[in-house]
Amino acid sequence: MSKNNAMTKKKTPFSIFWHKLKQRKTAMVAGVFIVLLVLTAVFAPLIAPYDPFKTDYSLSMLPPTLIIRPGPMSTAGIY
């Protein structure tokens, strides 16, 4: 066995993939974007603590008023 063969590192399919991925900036940006989307989905209950199924949709059809109603939709301001 020669010294050169013993010193070379065996390349696995993952190491080849990772090396090619690091060379492409667009792929890295897309990968970061996908990771951020997954993290947003995982931590969604902490980011948006209001239940979307408890929304009172009857209020959405009312005309604009200066009355600010209490509740989760009050962050929208004027109804």
All heavy atoms as a GROMACS GRO file, in nm:
protein
  619
    1MET      N    1   0.084  -0.116   0.000
    1MET     CA    2   0.000   0.000   0.000
    1MET      C    3   0.090   0.124   0.000
    1MET      O    4   0.179   0.137   0.081
    1MET     CB    5  -0.089  -0.003   0.124
    1MET     CG    6  -0.188   0.108   0.122
    1MET     SD    7  -0.267   0.128   0.276
    1MET     CE    8  -0.411   0.044   0.276
    2SER      N    9   0.063   0.211  -0.090
    2SER     CA   10   0.148   0.329  -0.098
    2SER      C   11   0.106   0.432   0.007
    2SER      O   12  -0.006   0.430   0.058
    2SER     CB   13   0.140   0.389  -0.238
    2SER     OG   14   0.014   0.447  -0.256
    3LYS      N   15   0.196   0.520   0.035
    3LYS     CA   16   0.172   0.623   0.137
    3LYS      C   17   0.062   0.720   0.090
    3LYS      O   18  -0.017   0.768   0.170
    3LYS     CB   19   0.303   0.697   0.163
    3LYS     CG   20   0.295   0.792   0.278
    3LYS     CD   21   0.430   0.853   0.303
    3LYS     CE   22   0.424   0.946   0.421
    3LYS     NZ   23   0.551   1.006   0.451
    4ASN      N   24   0.058   0.745  -0.037
    4ASN     CA   25  -0.039   0.839  -0.092
    4ASN      C   26  -0.183   0.787  -0.074
    4ASN      O   27  -0.273   0.862  -0.040
    4ASN     CB   28  -0.010   0.864  -0.240
    4ASN     CG   29  -0.090   0.983  -0.292
    4ASN    OD1   30  -0.144   1.060  -0.216
    4ASN    ND2   31  -0.096   0.994  -0.424
    5ASN      N   32  -0.205   0.657  -0.097
    5ASN     CA   33  -0.339   0.600  -0.082
    5ASN      C   34  -0.384   0.599   0.063
    5ASN      O   35  -0.502   0.616   0.093
    5ASN     CB   36  -0.345   0.459  -0.139
    5ASN     CG   37  -0.343   0.460  -0.291
    5ASN    OD1   38  -0.373   0.561  -0.352
    5ASN    ND2   39  -0.305   0.348  -0.348
    6ALA      N   40  -0.292   0.578   0.155
    6ALA     CA   41  -0.327   0.574   0.296
    6ALA      C   42  -0.361   0.712   0.349
    6ALA      O   43  -0.441   0.726   0.442
    6ALA     CB   44  -0.214   0.513   0.377
    7MET      N   45  -0.305   0.816   0.290
    7MET     CA   46  -0.327   0.952   0.338
    7MET      C   47  -0.454   1.015   0.280
    7MET      O   48  -0.505   1.109   0.337
    7MET     CB   49  -0.206   1.040   0.303
    7MET     CG   50  -0.077   0.994   0.366
    7MET     SD   51  -0.078   1.015   0.542
    7MET     CE   52  -0.046   1.187   0.553
    8THR      N   53  -0.499   0.964   0.167
    8THR     CA   54  -0.618   1.025   0.107
    8THR      C   55  -0.742   0.989   0.187
    8THR      O   56  -0.755   0.880   0.240
    8THR     CB   57  -0.637   0.978  -0.039
    8THR    OG1   58  -0.649   0.838  -0.041
    8THR    CG2   59  -0.523   1.025  -0.126
    9LYS      N   60  -0.831   1.084   0.194
    9LYS     CA   61  -0.954   1.065   0.269
    9LYS      C   62  -1.058   1.005   0.176
    9LYS      O   63  -1.074   1.049   0.063
    9LYS     CB   64  -1.000   1.203   0.316
    9LYS     CG   65  -1.074   1.206   0.443
    9LYS     CD   66  -1.082   1.349   0.488
    9LYS     CE   67  -1.214   1.380   0.546
    9LYS     NZ   68  -1.226   1.518   0.584
   10LYS      N   69  -1.130   0.908   0.223
   10LYS     CA   70  -1.235   0.847   0.142
   10LYS      C   71  -1.354   0.943   0.138
   10LYS      O   72  -1.402   0.987   0.242
   10LYS     CB   73  -1.277   0.713   0.200
   10LYS     CG   74  -1.376   0.641   0.114
   10LYS     CD   75  -1.407   0.504   0.167
   10LYS     CE   76  -1.507   0.438   0.075
   10LYS     NZ   77  -1.543   0.306   0.122
   11LYS      N   78  -1.400   0.973   0.018
   11LYS     CA   79  -1.511   1.066   0.003
   11LYS      C   80  -1.642   0.989   0.002
   11LYS      O   81  -1.663   0.902  -0.081
   11LYS     CB   82  -1.495   1.147  -0.124
   11LYS     CG   83  -1.378   1.241  -0.119
   11LYS     CD   84  -1.389   1.345  -0.225
   11LYS     CE   85  -1.276   1.443  -0.205
   11LYS     NZ   86  -1.301   1.568  -0.269
   12THR      N   87  -1.727   1.024   0.092
   12THR     CA   88  -1.860   0.963   0.098
   12THR      C   89  -1.954   1.041   0.008
   12THR      O   90  -1.924   1.156  -0.028
   12THR     CB   91  -1.913   0.964   0.242
   12THR    OG1   92  -1.927   1.099   0.283
   12THR    CG2   93  -1.819   0.890   0.337
   13PRO      N   94  -2.065   0.985  -0.028
   13PRO     CA   95  -2.162   1.060  -0.109
   13PRO      C   96  -2.208   1.189  -0.040
   13PRO      O   97  -2.229   1.291  -0.105
   13PRO     CB   98  -2.278   0.963  -0.128
   13PRO     CG   99  -2.216   0.829  -0.117
   13PRO     CD  100  -2.105   0.844  -0.018
   14PHE      N  101  -2.220   1.186   0.093
   14PHE     CA  102  -2.262   1.307   0.164
   14PHE      C  103  -2.154   1.415   0.158
   14PHE      O  104  -2.185   1.533   0.142
   14PHE     CB  105  -2.295   1.276   0.310
   14PHE     CG  106  -2.337   1.398   0.387
   14PHE    CD1  107  -2.463   1.452   0.368
   14PHE    CD2  108  -2.250   1.460   0.475
   14PHE    CE1  109  -2.502   1.566   0.437
   14PHE    CE2  110  -2.289   1.574   0.544
   14PHE     CZ  111  -2.415   1.626   0.524
   15SER      N  112  -2.027   1.376   0.170
   15SER     CA  113  -1.921   1.477   0.165
   15SER      C  114  -1.911   1.539   0.026
   15SER      O  115  -1.885   1.658   0.013
   15SER     CB  116  -1.788   1.417   0.208
   15SER     OG  117  -1.744   1.321   0.114
   16ILE      N  118  -1.934   1.460  -0.078
   16ILE     CA  119  -1.935   1.514  -0.214
   16ILE      C  120  -2.053   1.610  -0.230
   16ILE      O  121  -2.038   1.720  -0.285
   16ILE     CB  122  -1.943   1.399  -0.317
   16ILE    CG1  123  -1.815   1.315  -0.311
   16ILE    CG2  124  -1.964   1.455  -0.458
   16ILE    CD1  125  -1.824   1.186  -0.389
   17PHE      N  126  -2.170   1.570  -0.180
   17PHE     CA  127  -2.289   1.655  -0.185
   17PHE      C  128  -2.265   1.786  -0.111
   17PHE      O  129  -2.294   1.895  -0.162
   17PHE     CB  130  -2.409   1.581  -0.125
   17PHE     CG  131  -2.522   1.671  -0.084
   17PHE    CD1  132  -2.606   1.725  -0.178
   17PHE    CD2  133  -2.543   1.701   0.050
   17PHE    CE1  134  -2.711   1.808  -0.140
   17PHE    CE2  135  -2.646   1.784   0.088
   17PHE     CZ  136  -2.730   1.837  -0.007
   18TRP      N  137  -2.210   1.779   0.010
   18TRP     CA  138  -2.188   1.899   0.091
   18TRP      C  139  -2.087   1.993   0.025
   18TRP      O  140  -2.104   2.114   0.026
   18TRP     CB  141  -2.143   1.860   0.231
   18TRP     CG  142  -2.131   1.976   0.323
   18TRP    CD1  143  -2.018   2.027   0.376
   18TRP    CD2  144  -2.237   2.058   0.371
   18TRP    NE1  145  -2.046   2.135   0.455
   18TRP    CE2  146  -2.181   2.156   0.453
   18TRP    CE3  147  -2.375   2.058   0.353
   18TRP    CZ2  148  -2.256   2.254   0.516
   18TRP    CZ3  149  -2.449   2.154   0.416
   18TRP    CH2  150  -2.391   2.251   0.496
   19HIS      N  151  -1.984   1.936  -0.036
   19HIS     CA  152  -1.882   2.018  -0.103
   19HIS      C  153  -1.945   2.092  -0.222
   19HIS      O  154  -1.921   2.211  -0.241
   19HIS     CB  155  -1.766   1.930  -0.149
   19HIS     CG  156  -1.660   2.006  -0.223
   19HIS    ND1  157  -1.578   2.096  -0.161
   19HIS    CD2  158  -1.626   2.006  -0.355
   19HIS    CE1  159  -1.496   2.148  -0.250
   19HIS    NE2  160  -1.523   2.094  -0.369
   20LYS      N  161  -2.026   2.023  -0.301
   20LYS     CA  162  -2.090   2.087  -0.416
   20LYS      C  163  -2.195   2.188  -0.372
   20LYS      O  164  -2.213   2.292  -0.436
   20LYS     CB  165  -2.154   1.981  -0.506
   20LYS     CG  166  -2.053   1.902  -0.585
   20LYS     CD  167  -2.121   1.805  -0.678
   20LYS     CE  168  -2.018   1.729  -0.759
   20LYS     NZ  169  -2.081   1.640  -0.857
   21LEU      N  170  -2.264   2.160  -0.262
   21LEU     CA  171  -2.365   2.252  -0.211
   21LEU      C  172  -2.301   2.382  -0.162
   21LEU      O  173  -2.354   2.490  -0.187
   21LEU     CB  174  -2.445   2.187  -0.098
   21LEU     CG  175  -2.560   2.269  -0.041
   21LEU    CD1  176  -2.673   2.278  -0.143
   21LEU    CD2  177  -2.610   2.209   0.087
   22LYS      N  178  -2.187   2.372  -0.095
   22LYS     CA  179  -2.120   2.491  -0.045
   22LYS      C  180  -2.069   2.580  -0.158
   22LYS      O  181  -2.053   2.700  -0.139
   22LYS     CB  182  -2.003   2.452   0.045
   22LYS     CG  183  -2.045   2.400   0.179
   22LYS     CD  184  -1.929   2.391   0.277
   22LYS     CE  185  -1.817   2.305   0.225
   22LYS     NZ  186  -1.711   2.284   0.326
   23GLN      N  187  -2.045   2.525  -0.275
   23GLN     CA  188  -1.995   2.604  -0.387
   23GLN      C  189  -2.106   2.686  -0.453
   23GLN      O  190  -2.076   2.785  -0.518
   23GLN     CB  191  -1.931   2.512  -0.492
   23GLN     CG  192  -1.803   2.450  -0.446
   23GLN     CD  193  -1.746   2.354  -0.549
   23GLN    OE1  194  -1.816   2.311  -0.639
   23GLN    NE2  195  -1.619   2.323  -0.534
   24ARG      N  196  -2.230   2.647  -0.436
   24ARG     CA  197  -2.342   2.717  -0.501
   24ARG      C  198  -2.413   2.807  -0.400
   24ARG      O  199  -2.481   2.760  -0.309
   24ARG     CB  200  -2.439   2.616  -0.560
   24ARG     CG  201  -2.376   2.537  -0.672
   24ARG     CD  202  -2.474   2.438  -0.730
   24ARG     NE  203  -2.422   2.372  -0.845
   24ARG     CZ  204  -2.357   2.256  -0.841
   24ARG    NH1  205  -2.337   2.195  -0.726
   24ARG    NH2  206  -2.312   2.202  -0.952
   25LYS      N  207  -2.397   2.938  -0.418
   25LYS     CA  208  -2.456   3.033  -0.323
   25LYS      C  209  -2.608   3.031  -0.326
   25LYS      O  210  -2.674   3.045  -0.224
   25LYS     CB  211  -2.405   3.174  -0.352
   25LYS     CG  212  -2.260   3.193  -0.318
   25LYS     CD  213  -2.217   3.334  -0.339
   25LYS     CE  214  -2.070   3.346  -0.305
   25LYS     NZ  215  -2.020   3.482  -0.320
   26THR      N  216  -2.665   3.011  -0.444
   26THR     CA  217  -2.811   3.008  -0.455
   26THR      C  218  -2.868   2.890  -0.376
   26THR      O  219  -2.971   2.903  -0.309
   26THR     CB  220  -2.853   2.997  -0.602
   26THR    OG1  221  -2.792   3.103  -0.675
   26THR    CG2  222  -3.003   3.007  -0.617
   27ALA      N  223  -2.802   2.777  -0.384
   27ALA     CA  224  -2.848   2.660  -0.311
   27ALA      C  225  -2.837   2.681  -0.160
   27ALA      O  226  -2.924   2.638  -0.083
   27ALA     CB  227  -2.769   2.537  -0.353
   28MET      N  228  -2.733   2.748  -0.117
   28MET     CA  229  -2.717   2.775   0.027
   28MET      C  230  -2.826   2.872   0.076
   28MET      O  231  -2.881   2.853   0.184
   28MET     CB  232  -2.578   2.833   0.055
   28MET     CG  233  -2.466   2.732   0.040
   28MET     SD  234  -2.479   2.596   0.156
   28MET     CE  235  -2.434   2.675   0.307
   29VAL      N  236  -2.856   2.974  -0.003
   29VAL     CA  237  -2.962   3.068   0.036
   29VAL      C  238  -3.096   2.996   0.042
   29VAL      O  239  -3.174   3.016   0.136
   29VAL     CB  240  -2.967   3.187  -0.063
   29VAL    CG1  241  -3.089   3.272  -0.041
   29VAL    CG2  242  -2.842   3.270  -0.051
   30ALA      N  243  -3.122   2.910  -0.056
   30ALA     CA  244  -3.248   2.834  -0.055
   30ALA      C  245  -3.252   2.740   0.065
   30ALA      O  246  -3.358   2.724   0.127
   30ALA     CB  247  -3.262   2.755  -0.185
   31GLY      N  248  -3.141   2.680   0.100
   31GLY     CA  249  -3.136   2.591   0.216
   31GLY      C  250  -3.163   2.665   0.346
   31GLY      O  251  -3.236   2.617   0.433
   32VAL      N  252  -3.106   2.784   0.360
   32VAL     CA  253  -3.130   2.866   0.479
   32VAL      C  254  -3.277   2.907   0.485
   32VAL      O  255  -3.338   2.904   0.592
   32VAL     CB  256  -3.037   2.990   0.480
   32VAL    CG1  257  -3.078   3.090   0.585
   32VAL    CG2  258  -2.893   2.947   0.500
   33PHE      N  259  -3.335   2.941   0.370
   33PHE     CA  260  -3.476   2.979   0.365
   33PHE      C  261  -3.565   2.862   0.408
   33PHE      O  262  -3.660   2.881   0.486
   33PHE     CB  263  -3.512   3.024   0.223
   33PHE     CG  264  -3.654   3.067   0.208
   33PHE    CD1  265  -3.700   3.185   0.264
   33PHE    CD2  266  -3.744   2.988   0.139
   33PHE    CE1  267  -3.832   3.224   0.251
   33PHE    CE2  268  -3.876   3.026   0.125
   33PHE     CZ  269  -3.920   3.144   0.181
   34ILE      N  270  -3.534   2.743   0.362
   34ILE     CA  271  -3.613   2.625   0.400
   34ILE      C  272  -3.600   2.597   0.549
   34ILE      O  273  -3.698   2.565   0.616
   34ILE     CB  274  -3.573   2.504   0.314
   34ILE    CG1  275  -3.621   2.525   0.171
   34ILE    CG2  276  -3.630   2.375   0.371
   34ILE    CD1  277  -3.571   2.424   0.073
   35VAL      N  278  -3.480   2.611   0.603
   35VAL     CA  279  -3.460   2.590   0.746
   35VAL      C  280  -3.540   2.694   0.826
   35VAL      O  281  -3.602   2.659   0.928
   35VAL     CB  282  -3.309   2.596   0.782
   35VAL    CG1  283  -3.288   2.606   0.931
   35VAL    CG2  284  -3.238   2.473   0.725
   36LEU      N  285  -3.541   2.818   0.780
   36LEU     CA  286  -3.620   2.921   0.849
   36LEU      C  287  -3.770   2.891   0.843
   36LEU      O  288  -3.842   2.913   0.941
   36LEU     CB  289  -3.591   3.059   0.790
   36LEU     CG  290  -3.455   3.118   0.825
   36LEU    CD1  291  -3.434   3.249   0.750
   36LEU    CD2  292  -3.444   3.140   0.974
   37LEU      N  293  -3.817   2.841   0.730
   37LEU     CA  294  -3.958   2.804   0.720
   37LEU      C  295  -3.994   2.690   0.816
   37LEU      O  296  -4.099   2.693   0.881
   37LEU     CB  297  -3.993   2.762   0.577
   37LEU     CG  298  -4.009   2.874   0.475
   37LEU    CD1  299  -4.037   2.815   0.337
   37LEU    CD2  300  -4.120   2.967   0.515
   38VAL      N  301  -3.906   2.592   0.826
   38VAL     CA  302  -3.931   2.480   0.917
   38VAL      C  303  -3.930   2.528   1.062
   38VAL      O  304  -4.016   2.490   1.142
   38VAL     CB  305  -3.827   2.367   0.893
   38VAL    CG1  306  -3.834   2.263   1.003
   38VAL    CG2  307  -3.849   2.303   0.757
   39LEU      N  308  -3.834   2.613   1.097
   39LEU     CA  309  -3.829   2.666   1.234
   39LEU      C  310  -3.953   2.750   1.265
   39LEU      O  311  -4.006   2.745   1.377
   39LEU     CB  312  -3.702   2.748   1.254
   39LEU     CG  313  -3.573   2.667   1.262
   39LEU    CD1  314  -3.453   2.760   1.270
   39LEU    CD2  315  -3.576   2.574   1.381
   40THR      N  316  -4.000   2.827   1.168
   40THR     CA  317  -4.122   2.906   1.188
   40THR      C  318  -4.242   2.815   1.211
   40THR      O  319  -4.326   2.843   1.297
   40THR     CB  320  -4.148   2.996   1.066
   40THR    OG1  321  -4.033   3.079   1.046
   40THR    CG2  322  -4.269   3.082   1.086
   41ALA      N  323  -4.249   2.706   1.138
   41ALA     CA  324  -4.360   2.612   1.156
   41ALA      C  325  -4.353   2.543   1.292
   41ALA      O  326  -4.455   2.523   1.358
   41ALA     CB  327  -4.360   2.509   1.044
   42VAL      N  328  -4.233   2.509   1.335
   42VAL     CA  329  -4.218   2.440   1.463
   42VAL      C  330  -4.254   2.534   1.579
   42VAL      O  331  -4.321   2.495   1.674
   42VAL     CB  332  -4.074   2.387   1.478
   42VAL    CG1  333  -4.046   2.342   1.620
   42VAL    CG2  334  -4.050   2.272   1.381
   43PHE      N  335  -4.210   2.660   1.570
   43PHE     CA  336  -4.233   2.754   1.680
   43PHE      C  337  -4.354   2.844   1.654
   43PHE      O  338  -4.368   2.948   1.720
   43PHE     CB  339  -4.108   2.839   1.703
   43PHE     CG  340  -3.992   2.758   1.755
   43PHE    CD1  341  -3.883   2.733   1.675
   43PHE    CD2  342  -3.995   2.706   1.883
   43PHE    CE1  343  -3.776   2.658   1.722
   43PHE    CE2  344  -3.890   2.630   1.931
   43PHE     CZ  345  -3.780   2.607   1.850
   44ALA      N  346  -4.443   2.806   1.565
   44ALA     CA  347  -4.561   2.887   1.533
   44ALA      C  348  -4.650   2.915   1.655
   44ALA      O  349  -4.699   3.027   1.669
   44ALA     CB  350  -4.643   2.822   1.423
   45PRO      N  351  -4.672   2.819   1.744
   45PRO     CA  352  -4.755   2.852   1.861
   45PRO      C  353  -4.694   2.961   1.950
   45PRO      O  354  -4.767   3.034   2.016
   45PRO     CB  355  -4.763   2.720   1.938
   45PRO     CG  356  -4.741   2.616   1.834
   45PRO     CD  357  -4.644   2.676   1.737
   46LEU      N  358  -4.564   2.974   1.951
   46LEU     CA  359  -4.501   3.079   2.030
   46LEU      C  360  -4.500   3.212   1.957
   46LEU      O  361  -4.507   3.318   2.020
   46LEU     CB  362  -4.357   3.039   2.064
   46LEU     CG  363  -4.342   2.912   2.148
   46LEU    CD1  364  -4.195   2.877   2.163
   46LEU    CD2  365  -4.406   2.931   2.283
   47ILE      N  366  -4.491   3.208   1.824
   47ILE     CA  367  -4.486   3.331   1.745
   47ILE      C  368  -4.624   3.395   1.736
   47ILE      O  369  -4.639   3.516   1.750
   47ILE     CB  370  -4.430   3.301   1.605
   47ILE    CG1  371  -4.285   3.254   1.616
   47ILE    CG2  372  -4.439   3.422   1.514
   47ILE    CD1  373  -4.228   3.199   1.488
   48ALA      N  374  -4.727   3.316   1.710
   48ALA     CA  375  -4.864   3.365   1.699
   48ALA      C  376  -4.950   3.289   1.801
   48ALA      O  377  -5.005   3.184   1.771
   48ALA     CB  378  -4.918   3.342   1.558
   49PRO      N  379  -4.961   3.341   1.922
   49PRO     CA  380  -5.030   3.266   2.028
   49PRO      C  381  -5.181   3.259   2.015
   49PRO      O  382  -5.245   3.189   2.090
   49PRO     CB  383  -4.990   3.341   2.154
   49PRO     CG  384  -4.962   3.479   2.109
   49PRO     CD  385  -4.909   3.467   1.969
   50TYR      N  386  -5.241   3.333   1.920
   50TYR     CA  387  -5.386   3.331   1.908
   50TYR      C  388  -5.430   3.215   1.821
   50TYR      O  389  -5.369   3.184   1.719
   50TYR     CB  390  -5.437   3.461   1.848
   50TYR     CG  391  -5.403   3.581   1.932
   50TYR    CD1  392  -5.317   3.679   1.885
   50TYR    CD2  393  -5.455   3.594   2.060
   50TYR    CE1  394  -5.284   3.788   1.963
   50TYR    CE2  395  -5.422   3.703   2.139
   50TYR     CZ  396  -5.338   3.800   2.090
   50TYR     OH  397  -5.304   3.906   2.167
   51ASP      N  398  -5.539   3.151   1.861
   51ASP     CA  399  -5.593   3.038   1.786
   51ASP      C  400  -5.668   3.089   1.663
   51ASP      O  401  -5.762   3.167   1.676
   51ASP     CB  402  -5.687   2.958   1.875
   51ASP     CG  403  -5.735   2.829   1.811
   51ASP    OD1  404  -5.681   2.792   1.705
   51ASP    OD2  405  -5.825   2.765   1.868
   52PRO      N  406  -5.630   3.047   1.543
   52PRO     CA  407  -5.698   3.097   1.423
   52PRO      C  408  -5.843   3.047   1.411
   52PRO      O  409  -5.922   3.105   1.337
   52PRO     CB  410  -5.613   3.044   1.308
   52PRO     CG  411  -5.544   2.926   1.364
   52PRO     CD  412  -5.523   2.955   1.510
   53PHE      N  413  -5.879   2.944   1.483
   53PHE     CA  414  -6.014   2.890   1.475
   53PHE      C  415  -6.110   2.959   1.572
   53PHE      O  416  -6.229   2.932   1.570
   53PHE     CB  417  -6.013   2.739   1.499
   53PHE     CG  418  -5.929   2.667   1.397
   53PHE    CD1  419  -5.811   2.607   1.434
   53PHE    CD2  420  -5.968   2.663   1.265
   53PHE    CE1  421  -5.733   2.542   1.341
   53PHE    CE2  422  -5.891   2.598   1.170
   53PHE     CZ  423  -5.773   2.538   1.208
   54LYS      N  424  -6.060   3.046   1.659
   54LYS     CA  425  -6.146   3.118   1.752
   54LYS      C  426  -6.175   3.260   1.703
   54LYS      O  427  -6.228   3.341   1.776
   54LYS     CB  428  -6.079   3.126   1.889
   54LYS     CG  429  -6.077   2.995   1.962
   54LYS     CD  430  -6.023   3.012   2.101
   54LYS     CE  431  -6.024   2.880   2.175
   54LYS     NZ  432  -5.970   2.894   2.311
   55THR      N  433  -6.142   3.290   1.580
   55THR     CA  434  -6.166   3.423   1.524
   55THR      C  435  -6.314   3.442   1.497
   55THR      O  436  -6.382   3.354   1.445
   55THR     CB  437  -6.087   3.439   1.393
   55THR    OG1  438  -5.951   3.413   1.420
   55THR    CG2  439  -6.101   3.579   1.338
   56ASP      N  440  -6.366   3.559   1.532
   56ASP     CA  441  -6.506   3.592   1.508
   56ASP      C  442  -6.516   3.655   1.370
   56ASP      O  443  -6.491   3.774   1.351
   56ASP     CB  444  -6.557   3.687   1.615
   56ASP     CG  445  -6.707   3.709   1.605
   56ASP    OD1  446  -6.771   3.643   1.521
   56ASP    OD2  447  -6.758   3.792   1.683
   57TYR      N  448  -6.552   3.575   1.270
   57TYR     CA  449  -6.557   3.623   1.132
   57TYR      C  450  -6.676   3.714   1.105
   57TYR      O  451  -6.680   3.781   1.003
   57TYR     CB  452  -6.557   3.505   1.035
   57TYR     CG  453  -6.425   3.435   1.032
   57TYR    CD1  454  -6.411   3.308   1.086
   57TYR    CD2  455  -6.314   3.495   0.977
   57TYR    CE1  456  -6.290   3.242   1.084
   57TYR    CE2  457  -6.191   3.431   0.976
   57TYR     CZ  458  -6.180   3.304   1.029
   57TYR     OH  459  -6.059   3.241   1.028
   58SER      N  460  -6.773   3.717   1.196
   58SER     CA  461  -6.886   3.807   1.175
   58SER      C  462  -6.841   3.953   1.187
   58SER      O  463  -6.905   4.042   1.130
   58SER     CB  464  -6.997   3.777   1.276
   58SER     OG  465  -6.953   3.806   1.408
   59LEU      N  466  -6.734   3.979   1.258
   59LEU     CA  467  -6.683   4.116   1.270
   59LEU      C  468  -6.615   4.163   1.143
   59LEU      O  469  -6.602   4.283   1.120
   59LEU     CB  470  -6.583   4.124   1.387
   59LEU     CG  471  -6.638   4.094   1.526
   59LEU    CD1  472  -6.526   4.097   1.627
   59LEU    CD2  473  -6.746   4.194   1.561
   60SER      N  474  -6.572   4.072   1.060
   60SER     CA  475  -6.500   4.113   0.940
   60SER      C  476  -6.590   4.174   0.834
   60SER      O  477  -6.543   4.243   0.745
   60SER     CB  478  -6.425   3.993   0.880
   60SER     OG  479  -6.518   3.897   0.833
   61MET      N  480  -6.719   4.152   0.841
   61MET     CA  481  -6.812   4.207   0.743
   61MET      C  482  -6.876   4.338   0.788
   61MET      O  483  -6.956   4.396   0.715
   61MET     CB  484  -6.921   4.104   0.712
   61MET     CG  485  -6.868   3.976   0.652
   61MET     SD  486  -6.767   4.003   0.505
   61MET     CE  487  -6.890   4.056   0.389
   62LEU      N  488  -6.842   4.387   0.907
   62LEU     CA  489  -6.897   4.513   0.955
   62LEU      C  490  -6.830   4.631   0.886
   62LEU      O  491  -6.713   4.622   0.847
   62LEU     CB  492  -6.879   4.524   1.106
   62LEU     CG  493  -6.956   4.424   1.191
   62LEU    CD1  494  -6.920   4.441   1.338
   62LEU    CD2  495  -7.105   4.440   1.170
   63PRO      N  496  -6.900   4.743   0.871
   63PRO     CA  497  -6.836   4.861   0.812
   63PRO      C  498  -6.733   4.920   0.909
   63PRO      O  499  -6.737   4.892   1.028
   63PRO     CB  500  -6.953   4.957   0.790
   63PRO     CG  501  -7.056   4.913   0.887
   63PRO     CD  502  -7.039   4.766   0.903
   64PRO      N  503  -6.642   5.002   0.860
   64PRO     CA  504  -6.542   5.062   0.947
   64PRO      C  505  -6.606   5.153   1.052
   64PRO      O  506  -6.699   5.228   1.022
   64PRO     CB  507  -6.455   5.144   0.852
   64PRO     CG  508  -6.488   5.098   0.716
   64PRO     CD  509  -6.622   5.037   0.721
   65THR      N  510  -6.557   5.146   1.175
   65THR     CA  511  -6.604   5.231   1.283
   65THR      C  512  -6.484   5.278   1.363
   65THR      O  513  -6.371   5.232   1.342
   65THR     CB  514  -6.700   5.155   1.377
   65THR    OG1  515  -6.628   5.050   1.438
   65THR    CG2  516  -6.819   5.100   1.303
   66LEU      N  517  -6.509   5.365   1.457
   66LEU     CA  518  -6.402   5.410   1.546
   66LEU      C  519  -6.402   5.334   1.676
   66LEU      O  520  -6.328   5.366   1.768
   66LEU     CB  521  -6.416   5.560   1.573
   66LEU     CG  522  -6.390   5.649   1.451
   66LEU    CD1  523  -6.416   5.795   1.485
   66LEU    CD2  524  -6.248   5.631   1.402
   67ILE      N  525  -6.486   5.232   1.689
   67ILE     CA  526  -6.494   5.152   1.810
   67ILE      C  527  -6.387   5.043   1.802
   67ILE      O  528  -6.379   4.969   1.705
   67ILE     CB  529  -6.633   5.087   1.826
   67ILE    CG1  530  -6.740   5.195   1.836
   67ILE    CG2  531  -6.636   4.996   1.948
   67ILE    CD1  532  -6.881   5.141   1.831
   68ILE      N  533  -6.306   5.037   1.906
   68ILE     CA  534  -6.204   4.933   1.913
   68ILE      C  535  -6.258   4.822   2.001
   68ILE      O  536  -6.283   4.842   2.120
   68ILE     CB  537  -6.071   4.988   1.965
   68ILE    CG1  538  -6.021   5.097   1.871
   68ILE    CG2  539  -5.970   4.876   1.980
   68ILE    CD1  540  -5.896   5.165   1.918
   69ARG      N  541  -6.278   4.707   1.944
   69ARG     CA  542  -6.334   4.594   2.018
   69ARG      C  543  -6.223   4.517   2.088
   69ARG      O  544  -6.117   4.496   2.031
   69ARG     CB  545  -6.409   4.502   1.922
   69ARG     CG  546  -6.532   4.567   1.864
   69ARG     CD  547  -6.604   4.473   1.771
   69ARG     NE  548  -6.732   4.527   1.734
   69ARG     CZ  549  -6.752   4.612   1.635
   69ARG    NH1  550  -6.649   4.653   1.564
   69ARG    NH2  551  -6.872   4.655   1.606
   70PRO      N  552  -6.248   4.472   2.210
   70PRO     CA  553  -6.146   4.392   2.279
   70PRO      C  554  -6.137   4.252   2.220
   70PRO      O  555  -6.232   4.202   2.161
   70PRO     CB  556  -6.197   4.388   2.423
   70PRO     CG  557  -6.345   4.405   2.411
   70PRO     CD  558  -6.367   4.495   2.292
   71GLY      N  559  -6.026   4.192   2.238
   71GLY     CA  560  -6.008   4.054   2.190
   71GLY      C  561  -5.885   4.042   2.104
   71GLY      O  562  -5.809   4.137   2.087
   72PRO      N  563  -5.864   3.923   2.049
   72PRO     CA  564  -5.743   3.899   1.972
   72PRO      C  565  -5.735   3.983   1.845
   72PRO      O  566  -5.627   4.011   1.797
   72PRO     CB  567  -5.750   3.751   1.935
   72PRO     CG  568  -5.871   3.696   1.996
   72PRO     CD  569  -5.943   3.804   2.066
   73MET      N  570  -5.850   4.025   1.791
   73MET     CA  571  -5.845   4.103   1.668
   73MET      C  572  -5.829   4.253   1.698
   73MET      O  573  -5.822   4.333   1.605
   73MET     CB  574  -5.971   4.081   1.586
   73MET     CG  575  -5.978   3.939   1.531
   73MET     SD  576  -6.121   3.911   1.427
   73MET     CE  577  -6.086   4.020   1.291
   74SER      N  578  -5.821   4.292   1.824
   74SER     CA  579  -5.810   4.435   1.858
   74SER      C  580  -5.675   4.491   1.820
   74SER      O  581  -5.658   4.612   1.816
   74SER     CB  582  -5.835   4.457   2.007
   74SER     OG  583  -5.730   4.397   2.082
   75THR      N  584  -5.577   4.407   1.787
   75THR     CA  585  -5.448   4.459   1.745
   75THR      C  586  -5.455   4.522   1.608
   75THR      O  587  -5.366   4.596   1.568
   75THR     CB  588  -5.343   4.344   1.742
   75THR    OG1  589  -5.389   4.243   1.654
   75THR    CG2  590  -5.320   4.288   1.880
   76ALA      N  591  -5.565   4.497   1.534
   76ALA     CA  592  -5.581   4.558   1.401
   76ALA      C  593  -5.617   4.705   1.413
   76ALA      O  594  -5.601   4.779   1.317
   76ALA     CB  595  -5.686   4.482   1.322
   77GLY      N  596  -5.663   4.748   1.529
   77GLY     CA  597  -5.692   4.890   1.548
   77GLY      C  598  -5.838   4.922   1.522
   77GLY      O  599  -5.926   4.880   1.593
   78ILE      N  600  -5.865   4.994   1.416
   78ILE     CA  601  -6.000   5.043   1.387
   78ILE      C  602  -6.073   4.940   1.303
   78ILE      O  603  -6.022   4.893   1.203
   78ILE     CB  604  -5.994   5.177   1.315
   78ILE    CG1  605  -5.926   5.280   1.403
   78ILE    CG2  606  -6.133   5.226   1.276
   78ILE    CD1  607  -5.897   5.411   1.335
   79TYR      N  608  -6.197   4.910   1.342
   79TYR     CA  609  -6.278   4.815   1.268
   79TYR      C  610  -6.374   4.888   1.178
   79TYR      O  611  -6.437   4.981   1.211
   79TYR     CB  612  -6.357   4.723   1.362
   79TYR     CG  613  -6.270   4.621   1.427
   79TYR    CD1  614  -6.200   4.650   1.542
   79TYR    CD2  615  -6.256   4.495   1.371
   79TYR    CE1  616  -6.121   4.555   1.601
   79TYR    CE2  617  -6.177   4.400   1.430
   79TYR     CZ  618  -6.110   4.431   1.546
   79TYR     OH  619  -6.032   4.336   1.603
   0.00000   0.00000   0.00000
